[in-house]
Amino acid sequence: MSVKEDLEDRAAAAVAFALGAHAVRRDTGGDRDRDFDLVFKNRPDEPLEITRFADRDVMKTWARLERADREAPSLRRDWTVDVPSRIFDTAGESAPYDLRAFFVAAEPALADLEAAGYDQFDTGLWNDDAAIAPALTTLANLGCNFGLSNEVPAGEVARIIPGAPVGGVVAPDSLASAVELEAAKDDNREKLRAPADALRRHLCVVIDPSSGTVFSAASHGITGRMPALLEPITTAWVAGGGTNLFEVTPPAGWRMHAIPPDVFNHPTRWIDP
């Protein structure tokens, strides 16, 4: 099973549990079918489409971090540092962070810090040591704000260990805005037009950690205003950051469903073959 299918199964099982239904997969590899139907005992089946709200550039940066060669043979210590999760060009367009360029420039700058007797740095603090000013400027220009170092384990090569955090101020309407962006996508809407006799049509938005503040809003249940859903979508669900699932069917407000961990751990119990 792919990561995408596993995520979809968990989300579908959670929605099915909340509604007292079972999910039946309809998308068997094409790009035109809805992901699932929700099957009830006493009313017509209802379509369910699962979509993921994520920052693709952040995800690409994180993927590059997983693949990165972190060895830095010119250093005497292991350095844990921060780097941007994405970058913006002069036109305001977002892109993944260039880790290759970072390692090329950061290693000699960190070597200069070591040579001057430093085992940590913070480019946001005033430092009047002219010997390390060029190194700090280089690191700051790379978007690297702080770093800490440790002794290298015996027999190992020194490493640079970058992390790319996401964060910011959580807006009260973050979840509504995320749902509206996914609900406005033509493919999500078209997939939910069938079956014709469905009483409700469900879009489940899974919030990815790469979305930063939106993920924080989902994690803490900061639902805010109701989203404006485009037809034929009648009901939106939000999952992410915990076992709580949030539902909204305008004009009714948000509802929270506490989903047992067993539903996420064994989703196939709520999915019919």
Secondary structure by P-SEA (a helix, b strand, c coil): ccaaaaaaaaaaaaaaaaacbbbbbccccccccccbbbbbccccbbbbbbbbbcaaaaaaaaaaaaacccccccccbbbbbcccccccccccccccccaaaaaaaaaaaaaaaaaacccccccccccccccaaaaaaaaaaacccccccccccccccbbbbbbbbbccccccaaaaaaaaaaaacaaaaaaacccccccbbbbbbbbccccaaaaaaaaaccccccccccccccbbbbbccccbbbbbcccccbbbbbccccccccccccccc
